[in-house]
Amino acid sequence: MSEPLGETIASDSQVLEVECHRLYGAPAFGSFVRAACPSGFCQFAVVTHVSTGPFDGNRVVQAHRLAPGELEERKPHLTSLLRTLFQARVIGYGDDNARVAGTPPLPARLHCFVYPATAEEIRAITASPSFLRPLVQTPNAPLEDLLVGAIRSAQEAWGSGERLVAWGKYLARLLHQDYVTLEGVMHRLSPAPMPAYSIAPAPSPSAHPRWEKPLPLSGNGKRGDRDPFED
Amino acid sequence: MTEQRLGVVVRGSLSKGLELKLDPEVRQESLRAGMFAIAGGTTYDFFSLITDMELSATTPEALDAPPPDPDSLLRAVLAGDSIYTRASLRPHLMVDRLESDPKKALLPVKTIPGHFTEVRRATEEDVNRVFGSEERSPHHFHIGAPLDMEDIPVCLDLNAFAERSNGIFGKSGTGKTFLTRMVLCGLVQKNAGVNLIFDMHGEYGWRGTDEGSSSGSTKGLRQLYGPDRVQVLTLDPRPDIQADGAIRIPYSALEPEDILGLQKAISLTPTAAENSYLLERRFGRDWFAQTLAMDTKEVAADEQAHEGAMAALRRKLSRLAHECAGFLKPDAEVLENAVETIMGNLEKGIHTVVDFGRFNRPAQYIMVANILTRRIDHAWRDRTERHLSEPGRHAKPPRVVITIEEAHKFLEPGIADQTIFGRIARELRKYNVTLLVVDQRPSQIEREVLSQLGTKICCLLDDDSDVDAVLAGTSGSGGLKSVLASLDTRQQALVFGHALPMPVVVKTRPYDPVFWKTLGYLEPAERRALATRDRDRLWE
């Protein structure tokens, strides 16, 4: 089994809110995830929103004006002040024997671990195009991007574009009053899919030196890289 | 050809027909107006014709911003669902799937199939089931194939065909003559009736014209069947055709009714034409000869007729006698009565072609056709009455089919009810005489006569009034109108009426050596070889 992405910190029948175990460790927007409940019952969802911010809502994040890479090296403690969250729209549920698209009878428990869905699970959930229906009804999401992301993820799991037209036809019925969105989705799905965009998650704290790198001192002091507190 | 699904029924009514939503994988362009489609209901197969097609969209915005690339995903996604093709079907026949007797299985359409009934193309078996086949029935004659089903024969029930008067229509150059020739071959081949053909342009007798062949001509009935079955009698004997006799008509054969039929052709006023009755009463049987020689003033005064009209009649009749001098002769000069020859032929079952040669002006054609037909009318009425009164003693006269070209000249409104042809079309079916009307302007034919035609074979007609005239009184004519207007200019015809269970657009069989072979025709060399072989076998 793959490493968990995070765990649910809020859930209802439609939406899972997940805190990632690693900063910037969220799955890609539009990808499929599985919330594994202790009973063995799983819920499947599509990532609709990803955010990173401080744990403490009162804390204001400021710019440090450091070059990329340098910040993590010089202020490793920041990673423990920040967290990455993502929201996912529930599209199906099931166990190892049967997986169906639809709203689960009960929402996922809190602190369920959330994993990336496997190709087999995605194929089972997307065998019928009805998985697109809850996505179309997702409020406050960039619909076109969400649909493109979800369909690309599903297409990747199927390994070919064989289902693309069937999904498109279902989508055309769902979006019969929003032709512009349909046109945009189909246009973006037509060319060769773009390489999946991902942010490398922050390295785990143990990978960093425990201390901040000293700032260069002014004057003639030749301290080099020596830790001043060791003196 | 395999069964092929076209789509499903989505709307429909008994009065307007069915609406078919085409499956996305079916190419619209593979369908044609006039093609067969079968809606397979739960109990019945609804045999229908495609009468119209229409492009539809559930997403009108898609029509405003069409996907530019024909191979785009968007177009594939929209096709068949958001944008789709609807076809209008006109059911003409219900076939009970459980009924084994073909006659009982074919029913007129009295109901409609339900929503989402599957519609498919017709198969050979379907076509045979509805139209019969030459193998299964001796009266059925293969006239062509349905659209896009070139190997499947559509057959005409010639017995039913010859029972009533029929029409072959189409504008000039659409293959009307070829079609007529083929139907006539069928009537000869299947012995469905004896033909009397008034061959105005020399197309049916010895040979006909064929723009497609290198020689420019094709074989007529006489060449195909020989003198024992078909004879050509000509008004204009000439060396290039092998006629079986010449026709000479004595003056005394002309009757006032013939003049009435000629009114328009010889520009006679109705008053002048009716004066011919006065003259017949005055002069008796010899009235035509006497009229040519009479003193108009004196006769007009005696008969209290209008002198001007009488003079006009004499003048026109003189002109007619002059124009027809080649075959219309004083009684003394006519040795052999052609009328009797023709009647004798018809009674013996010998099909007779009256060839006009150079004498093919309307007046000449109308006059001869009128004279001969009137005689047949009298004789056949008489014989039928005798047969009906004493069926044991008197045989029923054979069924005669009279073919007339440029039929509107005989059957135009105003004169159709007075001429013999109008009478035949309306009532002579009872006396075993029917017409085969060949014309290019059916709108010029009286409506009442048109409505009495049993089977109509229509090549392309593009004048609206002609189309309306042909379809008047036909159920579902709205749909057939679009079918008729979309026929090809050659070798296609819409056939509907008494001799067929439902209308059908056929690609007509070519009239060529292959067709002649199926009729049993042998080229002279083949005939000689066969004779030699038979002779040799005789002595083996």
Interface residues (C-beta under 8 A of the other chain):
Chain A: L164 V165 G168 K169 L171 A172 R173 H176 Y179 V180 L182 E183 M186 H187 L189 S190
Chain B: T58 T59 E61 A62 A65 P67 S72 L73 L74 A76 V77 L78 G80 D81 S82
